Each structure stands twice: as structure tokens, then as C-alpha cells.
Amino acid sequence: IGGAISRRAAVDGFIAKIGEGGRKITRKNLYTVAGYSNRTEFERFQRDDSRTTRSAVSNFNRVLAMRPEDFIRSLEKLEKKNSK
């Protein structure tokens, strides 16, 4: 259960870090930047579910390791692409 708490805390910390820069983001923004269109894998990742795929863990850890400005740039690129 320790893994689930630390993963969820890492997600909360990342959201807070982006918020400090003046940009409010949601968990949906996180899994979207990681390349997912639905939240299932992200929810599994957060609770450290045994069904979480290795690629999902890798993708979410990659996003959580991003610098805030890189994350926002990726998010804006996706938003622009999806608004067309």
C-alpha cells in the first residue's frame, strides 16, 4: 500500500508544482500528456494496482519527471491539436 500512497502523493505534488507557476491542471491533463485518452491506466497507476502495465508506469513516471514548462508546452500542443 505504500506504493499507492507515494504515487498518489507524487501526482498531487506535481499538480501543486504546476499550480505554483500559475497554471491550474487536472489529473486528466496528466494522463492526456502521457498519451492516454481514458483514465483507467492512470487510476491503476495511482493506486499501485497489480494490473498496471509496465509501459503505463513508464509513461506516467516520465510525465511526473517533466519540468513544469515542458509539461505545459506538451499540454498546449495537445490542446491546439485537439481543437482543430
MDAnalysis code that builds the backbone (N, CA, C; Angstrom):
import MDAnalysis as mda
import numpy as np

u = mda.Universe.empty(252, n_residues=84, atom_resindex=np.repeat(np.arange(84), 3), trajectory=True)
u.add_TopologyAttr("name", ["N", "CA", "C"] * 84)
u.add_TopologyAttr("resid", np.arange(1, 85))
u.add_TopologyAttr("resname", ["ILE", "GLY", "GLY", "ALA", "ILE", "SER", "ARG", "ARG", "ALA", "ALA", "VAL", "ASP", "GLY", "PHE", "ILE", "ALA", "LYS", "ILE", "GLY", "GLU", "GLY", "GLY", "ARG", "LYS", "ILE", "THR", "ARG", "LYS", "ASN", "LEU", "TYR", "THR", "VAL", "ALA", "GLY", "TYR", "SER", "ASN", "ARG", "THR", "GLU", "PHE", "GLU", "ARG", "PHE", "GLN", "ARG", "ASP", "ASP", "SER", "ARG", "THR", "THR", "ARG", "SER", "ALA", "VAL", "SER", "ASN", "PHE", "ASN", "ARG", "VAL", "LEU", "ALA", "MET", "ARG", "PRO", "GLU", "ASP", "PHE", "ILE", "ARG", "SER", "LEU", "GLU", "LYS", "LEU", "GLU", "LYS", "LYS", "ASN", "SER", "LYS"])
u.atoms.positions = np.array([
    [0.821, -1.210, 0.000],
    [0.000, 0.000, 0.000],
    [0.860, 1.268, 0.000],
    [2.094, 1.144, 0.424],
    [2.988, 2.298, 0.439],
    [3.221, 2.871, -0.942],
    [3.250, 1.979, -1.957],
    [3.453, 2.448, -3.321],
    [2.318, 3.319, -3.803],
    [1.100, 2.940, -3.445],
    [-0.068, 3.707, -3.871],
    [-0.051, 5.092, -3.247],
    [0.302, 5.167, -1.971],
    [0.339, 6.467, -1.302],
    [1.414, 7.344, -1.927],
    [2.589, 6.778, -2.191],
    [3.657, 7.601, -2.748],
    [3.363, 8.016, -4.186],
    [2.729, 7.147, -4.964],
    [2.385, 7.533, -6.337],
    [1.339, 8.632, -6.342],
    [0.324, 8.470, -5.516],
    [-0.724, 9.493, -5.436],
    [-0.131, 10.811, -4.919],
    [0.761, 10.714, -3.948],
    [1.418, 11.910, -3.415],
    [2.288, 12.568, -4.491],
    [2.937, 11.753, -5.317],
    [3.755, 12.300, -6.405],
    [2.881, 13.054, -7.406],
    [1.713, 12.500, -7.706],
    [0.772, 13.155, -8.621],
    [0.289, 14.470, -8.004],
    [-0.116, 14.424, -6.734],
    [-0.573, 15.644, -6.049],
    [0.529, 16.698, -6.015],
    [1.747, 16.258, -5.743],
    [2.881, 17.187, -5.707],
    [3.151, 17.817, -7.055],
    [3.040, 17.022, -8.111],
    [3.262, 17.540, -9.459],
    [2.200, 18.579, -9.809],
    [0.951, 18.272, -9.492],
    [-0.148, 19.213, -9.770],
    [0.088, 20.514, -9.003],
    [0.521, 20.398, -7.749],
    [0.797, 21.587, -6.936],
    [1.961, 22.393, -7.515],
    [2.993, 21.695, -7.994],
    [4.167, 22.371, -8.560],
    [3.769, 23.176, -9.799],
    [2.932, 22.595, -10.648],
    [2.461, 23.315, -11.833],
    [1.607, 24.505, -11.393],
    [0.783, 24.295, -10.370],
    [-0.078, 25.358, -9.851],
    [0.703, 26.544, -9.326],
    [1.882, 26.294, -8.760],
    [2.727, 27.377, -8.255],
    [3.149, 28.307, -9.387],
    [3.231, 27.765, -10.581],
    [3.597, 28.568, -11.743],
    [2.415, 29.336, -12.317],
    [1.255, 29.217, -11.687],
    [0.092, 29.976, -12.113],
    [-0.833, 29.243, -13.072],
    [-0.562, 27.977, -13.333],
    [-1.404, 27.212, -14.256],
    [-2.079, 26.086, -13.488],
    [-3.398, 26.072, -13.518],
    [-4.130, 25.009, -12.833],
    [-4.307, 23.844, -13.804],
    [-3.921, 22.648, -13.364],
    [-4.102, 21.464, -14.207],
    [-4.901, 20.418, -13.445],
    [-5.416, 19.470, -14.201],
    [-6.204, 18.387, -13.616],
    [-5.476, 17.058, -13.822],
    [-5.977, 16.037, -13.179],
    [-5.426, 14.700, -13.384],
    [-5.624, 14.279, -14.839],
    [-6.722, 14.709, -15.439],
    [-6.971, 14.389, -16.847],
    [-5.858, 14.950, -17.726],
    [-5.397, 16.166, -17.423],
    [-4.288, 16.743, -18.184],
    [-3.062, 15.840, -18.094],
    [-2.837, 15.270, -16.916],
    [-1.682, 14.394, -16.723],
    [-1.759, 13.147, -17.598],
    [-2.881, 12.451, -17.552],
    [-2.930, 11.220, -18.349],
    [-3.040, 11.509, -19.838],
    [-3.539, 12.684, -20.203],
    [-3.588, 13.063, -21.614],
    [-2.179, 13.289, -22.152],
    [-1.355, 14.014, -21.405],
    [0.028, 14.252, -21.829],
    [0.809, 12.939, -21.881],
    [0.454, 11.994, -21.018],
    [1.121, 10.683, -21.025],
    [0.679, 9.829, -22.218],
    [-0.342, 10.288, -22.942],
    [-0.762, 9.579, -24.146],
    [-2.004, 8.723, -23.990],
    [-2.757, 8.919, -22.936],
    [-3.956, 8.118, -22.686],
    [-5.213, 8.953, -22.884],
    [-6.238, 8.342, -23.450],
    [-7.490, 9.065, -23.671],
    [-8.533, 8.741, -22.605],
    [-8.303, 7.684, -21.831],
    [-9.200, 7.438, -20.692],
    [-8.374, 7.221, -19.432],
    [-9.044, 7.283, -18.289],
    [-8.324, 7.352, -17.016],
    [-7.989, 6.008, -16.384],
    [-8.390, 4.902, -16.984],
    [-8.234, 3.593, -16.352],
    [-6.791, 3.302, -15.945],
    [-5.852, 3.387, -16.881],
    [-4.452, 3.076, -16.562],
    [-3.901, 4.041, -15.523],
    [-4.315, 5.305, -15.606],
    [-3.840, 6.301, -14.651],
    [-4.334, 5.987, -13.244],
    [-5.589, 5.592, -13.135],
    [-6.131, 5.223, -11.821],
    [-5.409, 4.000, -11.265],
    [-5.120, 3.040, -12.130],
    [-4.368, 1.860, -11.689],
    [-2.981, 2.260, -11.211],
    [-2.342, 3.152, -11.968],
    [-1.009, 3.629, -11.587],
    [-1.048, 4.286, -10.208],
    [-2.016, 5.163, -10.009],
    [-2.099, 5.898, -8.739],
    [-2.297, 4.978, -7.541],
    [-3.069, 3.921, -7.704],
    [-3.318, 3.042, -6.550],
    [-2.348, 1.865, -6.509],
    [-1.350, 1.884, -7.399],
    [-0.324, 0.837, -7.456],
    [-0.952, -0.537, -7.657],
    [-1.922, -0.590, -8.563],
    [-2.645, -1.816, -8.883],
    [-1.711, -2.801, -9.599],
    [-1.858, -4.070, -9.302],
    [-1.005, -5.087, -9.931],
    [-1.257, -5.196, -11.435],
    [-2.405, -4.694, -11.905],
    [-2.717, -4.757, -13.337],
    [-2.107, -3.604, -14.131],
    [-1.453, -2.664, -13.465],
    [-0.824, -1.550, -14.169],
    [0.268, -2.100, -15.077],
    [0.229, -1.707, -16.339],
    [1.243, -2.203, -17.273],
    [2.567, -1.477, -17.049],
    [3.651, -2.146, -17.435],
    [4.969, -1.514, -17.294],
    [5.070, -0.265, -18.147],
    [4.460, -0.288, -19.326],
    [4.528, 0.895, -20.181],
    [3.762, 2.061, -19.558],
    [2.654, 1.770, -18.868],
    [1.901, 2.832, -18.198],
    [2.741, 3.442, -17.080],
    [3.384, 2.593, -16.287],
    [4.246, 3.093, -15.210],
    [5.339, 3.984, -15.799],
    [5.938, 3.518, -16.884],
    [6.994, 4.280, -17.540],
    [6.473, 5.624, -18.057],
    [5.311, 5.601, -18.710],
    [4.740, 6.842, -19.250],
    [4.395, 7.844, -18.162],
    [3.763, 7.378, -17.090],
    [3.370, 8.306, -16.028],
    [4.577, 8.818, -15.255],
    [5.571, 7.968, -15.034],
    [6.785, 8.438, -14.364],
    [7.528, 9.459, -15.228],
    [7.500, 9.247, -16.553],
    [8.129, 10.206, -17.474],
    [7.460, 11.572, -17.341],
    [6.126, 11.582, -17.316],
    [5.392, 12.845, -17.199],
    [5.667, 13.499, -15.847],
    [5.662, 12.709, -14.774],
    [5.891, 13.270, -13.443],
    [7.302, 13.815, -13.275],
    [8.224, 13.372, -14.120],
    [9.609, 13.863, -14.049],
    [9.833, 15.108, -14.911],
    [8.822, 15.505, -15.676],
    [8.972, 16.663, -16.569],
    [9.100, 17.960, -15.780],
    [9.813, 18.910, -16.370],
    [9.839, 20.257, -15.799],
    [8.485, 20.895, -16.083],
    [8.003, 21.751, -15.191],
    [6.674, 22.363, -15.394],
    [6.505, 23.016, -16.763],
    [7.513, 23.740, -17.211],
    [7.385, 24.423, -18.507],
    [7.285, 23.429, -19.666],
    [7.982, 22.303, -19.551],
    [7.893, 21.276, -20.598],
    [6.514, 20.618, -20.598],
    [5.987, 20.368, -19.400],
    [4.656, 19.775, -19.291],
    [3.606, 20.702, -19.913],
    [3.661, 21.976, -19.574],
    [2.678, 22.937, -20.089],
    [2.802, 23.063, -21.603],
    [4.027, 23.052, -22.108],
    [4.238, 23.108, -23.562],
    [3.601, 21.893, -24.233],
    [3.798, 20.707, -23.676],
    [3.200, 19.484, -24.232],
    [1.678, 19.542, -24.168],
    [1.157, 20.021, -23.044],
    [-0.290, 20.129, -22.872],
    [-0.887, 21.106, -23.878],
    [-0.245, 22.256, -24.054],
    [-0.754, 23.252, -25.004],
    [-0.702, 22.734, -26.437],
    [0.337, 21.972, -26.756],
    [0.448, 21.379, -28.089],
    [-0.712, 20.413, -28.339],
    [-1.033, 19.602, -27.319],
    [-2.162, 18.664, -27.436],
    [-3.496, 19.409, -27.546],
    [-3.658, 20.453, -26.750],
    [-4.907, 21.228, -26.789],
    [-5.096, 21.869, -28.159],
    [-4.013, 22.395, -28.705],
    [-4.081, 23.022, -30.026],
    [-4.437, 21.983, -31.088],
    [-3.809, 20.802, -30.996],
    [-4.054, 19.717, -31.955],
    [-5.504, 19.250, -31.873],
    [-6.030, 19.144, -30.640],
    [-7.400, 18.643, -30.457],
    [-8.465, 19.672, -30.771],
    [-8.098, 20.946, -30.833],
    [-9.108, 21.973, -31.114],
    [-9.346, 22.133, -32.611],
    [-8.503, 21.503, -33.415],
    [-8.665, 21.618, -34.884],
    [-9.774, 20.725, -35.386],
])
